């Protein structure tokens, strides 16, 4: 089993707390993307990033100073979004770090596919960004099926905790031999399961923490998740979806 999650826009640099275990597998592709971004002027970058002036200035400076091979932070500690706050990897035990390094993979528009202890530097580049590079009109075209094929080489069972923006990089290349199961976190209203963005991010992070703490190795173990008032709902689930509902 492999668990896939999305990255976060907000990032930090912390090369001192824990050392990276290595460099990302798709670093040559990242270098191509880095060069493409550096060829753009600040106004074009801000349009690509769709952000305010302060965030644009920060990321232009990061891009100018970017070193992809030195002073790196383990990916699991570099992202700071809501999902990662609830995952709280900064207080993982060694056993939990070992678990996520084996089972968890982070999808990234800039790095492709990351193991938790791959060394990264802060960047801004969402998967859905319309960056024409390498003969492709966007990042989905640039990465193609490479990320999916790498995952399929590792496992035939994927637990999807990523947003659709990122999970598409894998789901649209599914092979018959691969089981792809998505977790849904929501509330039932008028017979429908409704998801809320912030609540989903919280639950996804809490789910990773739960799986790491319990050492879950199968989809059956995932169903035991009972945090943030969520409970597994067999009536709403099927072979491709595990639904967790809260009151």
C-alpha positions as CSV (number, residue, x, y, z in Angstrom):
1,X,0.0,0.0,0.0
2,X,1.0,3.6,-0.7
3,X,-0.7,6.7,0.6
4,X,-0.7,9.8,-1.6
5,X,-1.3,13.3,-0.3
6,X,-1.1,16.8,-1.8
7,X,1.6,19.3,-0.8
8,X,0.8,22.8,0.7
9,X,1.3,26.2,-0.6
10,X,2.9,27.5,2.6
11,X,6.4,26.2,3.2
12,X,9.3,26.7,5.5
13,X,13.0,26.1,5.5
14,X,14.5,24.0,8.3
15,X,17.7,22.3,7.3
16,X,18.8,21.8,11.0
17,X,16.1,19.8,12.8
18,X,16.4,16.6,10.7
19,X,18.6,15.7,7.9
20,X,17.1,14.7,4.5
21,X,17.6,11.1,3.5
22,X,18.3,11.9,-0.1
23,X,17.3,13.9,-3.2
24,X,14.0,13.6,-5.0
25,X,13.9,11.0,-7.8
26,X,12.6,13.5,-10.4
27,X,15.2,16.2,-9.7
28,X,16.3,16.5,-13.4
29,X,12.6,17.4,-14.2
30,X,12.5,19.9,-11.3
31,X,15.6,21.6,-12.7
32,X,13.8,22.0,-16.0
33,X,10.8,23.6,-14.2
34,X,13.1,25.8,-12.2
35,X,14.8,27.1,-15.3
36,X,11.4,27.8,-16.9
37,X,10.3,29.8,-13.9
38,X,13.5,31.8,-13.8
39,X,13.1,32.8,-17.4
40,X,9.8,34.6,-16.5
41,X,9.6,38.2,-15.2
42,X,8.0,38.9,-11.8
43,X,4.7,40.1,-13.3
44,X,4.3,36.8,-15.3
45,X,5.2,34.8,-12.2
46,X,2.6,36.5,-10.1
47,X,0.0,35.8,-12.8
48,X,1.1,32.1,-12.8
49,X,1.0,31.9,-9.0
50,X,-2.2,33.8,-8.7
51,X,-1.2,35.4,-5.4
52,X,-0.9,38.9,-3.8
53,X,2.1,41.2,-4.0
54,X,3.7,40.1,-0.7
55,X,3.6,36.3,-1.5
56,X,4.8,37.0,-5.1
57,X,7.8,39.0,-3.8
58,X,8.7,36.2,-1.3
59,X,8.6,33.6,-4.0
60,X,10.5,35.6,-6.6
61,X,13.2,36.0,-4.0
62,X,13.1,32.3,-3.2
63,X,13.4,31.5,-6.9
64,X,16.4,33.8,-7.4
65,X,18.2,32.2,-4.4
66,X,17.0,28.6,-5.0
67,X,19.6,25.8,-4.6
68,X,18.0,22.4,-5.3
69,X,20.9,20.4,-3.8
70,X,22.0,22.2,-0.6
71,X,20.5,23.5,2.6
72,X,17.4,21.3,2.1
73,X,14.5,20.4,4.4
74,X,12.8,17.0,4.6
75,X,9.6,17.3,2.6
76,X,7.4,16.1,5.5
77,X,8.7,19.1,7.6
78,X,8.8,21.7,4.8
79,X,5.0,22.0,4.2
80,X,3.0,24.0,6.7
81,X,-0.7,23.9,5.5
82,X,-3.6,22.7,7.5
83,X,-3.2,19.1,6.5
84,X,0.4,19.1,7.8
85,X,-0.5,20.9,11.0
86,X,-2.9,18.1,11.9
87,X,-0.5,15.5,10.8
88,X,2.1,17.1,13.1
89,X,5.1,15.3,11.8
90,X,7.4,17.4,14.0
91,X,6.4,15.3,17.0
92,X,6.5,11.9,15.2
93,X,8.4,9.1,16.9
94,X,11.2,7.4,15.0
95,X,8.8,4.5,14.2
96,X,6.3,6.9,12.8
97,X,8.9,8.5,10.6
98,X,10.0,5.1,9.4
99,X,6.3,4.3,8.6
100,X,5.7,7.4,6.5
101,X,9.0,7.1,4.7
102,X,7.9,3.6,3.6
103,X,4.2,4.2,2.9
104,X,3.6,7.9,2.3
105,X,4.2,9.8,-1.0
106,X,3.7,13.5,-1.6
107,X,2.6,14.7,-5.1
108,X,4.1,18.0,-6.2
109,X,3.8,20.2,-9.2
110,X,7.5,21.1,-8.8
111,X,9.1,17.9,-7.6
112,X,6.7,15.3,-9.0
113,X,6.7,12.6,-6.4
114,X,8.4,12.9,-3.0
115,X,9.2,10.5,-0.2
116,X,8.8,12.3,3.2
117,X,12.6,12.6,3.8
118,X,13.5,13.8,0.3
119,X,15.3,17.1,0.6
120,X,13.3,20.1,-0.8
121,X,13.5,23.9,-0.8
122,X,10.5,26.2,-0.5
123,X,8.8,26.9,-3.9
124,X,5.5,27.9,-5.3
125,X,4.0,25.9,-8.2
126,X,0.6,24.2,-8.0
127,X,-0.1,21.2,-10.2
128,X,-2.9,23.0,-12.1
129,X,-0.6,26.0,-13.0
130,X,-0.7,26.8,-16.7
131,X,3.1,26.6,-17.2
132,X,4.0,25.6,-20.7
133,X,7.3,23.8,-20.5
134,X,9.1,20.9,-22.2
135,X,6.7,20.9,-25.2
136,X,3.7,20.5,-22.8
137,X,1.1,23.2,-22.3
138,X,0.7,22.6,-18.6
139,X,2.2,20.6,-15.7
140,X,-0.2,17.7,-16.2
141,X,1.2,17.3,-19.7
142,X,4.8,17.8,-18.5
143,X,4.6,15.1,-15.9
144,X,2.4,12.8,-18.0
145,X,2.2,9.3,-16.6
146,X,5.7,9.3,-14.9
147,X,4.3,9.8,-11.4
148,X,1.7,7.1,-11.8
149,X,4.2,4.6,-13.3
150,X,6.6,5.2,-10.4
151,X,3.9,4.5,-7.9
152,X,2.6,1.4,-9.7
153,X,6.2,0.1,-9.6
154,X,6.0,0.3,-5.8
155,X,2.5,-1.0,-5.1
156,X,-0.7,-2.3,-6.5
157,X,-2.8,-0.6,-3.8
158,X,-3.1,3.2,-3.4
159,X,-4.9,5.0,-0.7
160,X,-5.8,8.4,-2.0
161,X,-5.8,11.3,0.5
162,X,-4.9,13.9,-2.1
163,X,-7.2,16.6,-3.6
164,X,-8.4,16.0,-7.1
165,X,-6.0,18.5,-8.5
166,X,-3.1,16.2,-7.5
167,X,-4.8,12.7,-7.5
168,X,-5.5,13.2,-11.3
169,X,-1.8,12.7,-11.9
170,X,-2.3,9.1,-10.8
171,X,-6.0,8.2,-11.3
172,X,-6.1,9.0,-15.0
173,X,-3.4,6.4,-15.7
174,X,-4.8,3.6,-13.6
175,X,-4.0,0.0,-14.6
176,X,-6.4,-2.9,-14.1
177,X,-4.0,-4.5,-11.6
178,X,-3.9,-1.4,-9.4
179,X,-6.5,-0.7,-6.7
180,X,-7.1,3.0,-6.1
181,X,-9.2,3.9,-3.1
182,X,-10.2,7.4,-2.2
183,X,-11.0,8.6,1.4
184,X,-14.0,10.9,1.7
185,X,-14.6,12.9,4.8
186,X,-18.0,14.6,5.1
187,X,-21.4,15.0,6.7
188,X,-24.6,13.6,5.5
189,X,-27.3,16.1,4.6
190,X,-30.6,15.3,2.7
191,X,-29.2,11.9,1.7
192,X,-25.9,13.3,0.3
193,X,-22.4,13.3,1.7
194,X,-21.1,16.9,1.7
195,X,-17.4,17.7,2.0
196,X,-15.9,21.0,3.3
197,X,-12.4,22.0,2.2
198,X,-10.9,22.9,5.5
199,X,-12.5,19.9,7.3
200,X,-11.2,17.6,4.7
201,X,-7.6,18.9,5.0
202,X,-7.8,18.5,8.8
203,X,-9.1,14.9,8.4
204,X,-6.5,14.0,5.8
205,X,-3.7,15.1,8.1
206,X,-5.2,13.4,11.1
207,X,-5.6,10.2,9.0
208,X,-1.9,10.1,8.1
209,X,-1.1,10.5,11.8
210,X,-3.5,7.7,12.7
211,X,-2.0,5.4,10.1
212,X,1.5,6.1,11.3
213,X,0.7,5.6,14.9
214,X,-1.1,2.3,14.3
215,X,1.3,1.1,11.7
216,X,-1.5,0.4,9.3
217,X,-0.5,-1.8,6.3
218,X,-3.9,-2.6,4.7
219,X,-7.0,-0.9,3.6
220,X,-9.0,-2.8,6.2
221,X,-6.9,-1.1,8.9
222,X,-7.8,2.3,7.5
223,X,-11.5,1.8,8.4
224,X,-10.7,2.0,12.1
225,X,-10.1,5.8,11.8
226,X,-12.2,7.5,14.5
227,X,-10.7,10.9,15.1
228,X,-12.2,14.4,14.8
229,X,-15.6,12.7,15.4
230,X,-15.4,10.8,12.1
231,X,-16.6,7.2,11.8
232,X,-16.3,4.8,8.9
233,X,-19.7,4.4,7.1
234,X,-20.0,1.0,5.3
235,X,-23.4,2.1,3.9
236,X,-21.8,5.0,2.0
237,X,-18.6,3.2,1.0
238,X,-17.8,0.9,-1.9
239,X,-14.7,-0.7,-3.5
240,X,-13.3,2.6,-4.7
241,X,-14.3,4.9,-1.8
242,X,-14.0,4.8,2.0
243,X,-16.5,7.3,3.4
244,X,-16.0,8.7,6.9
245,X,-18.9,10.8,8.4
246,X,-19.1,13.1,11.3
247,X,-22.4,14.3,13.1
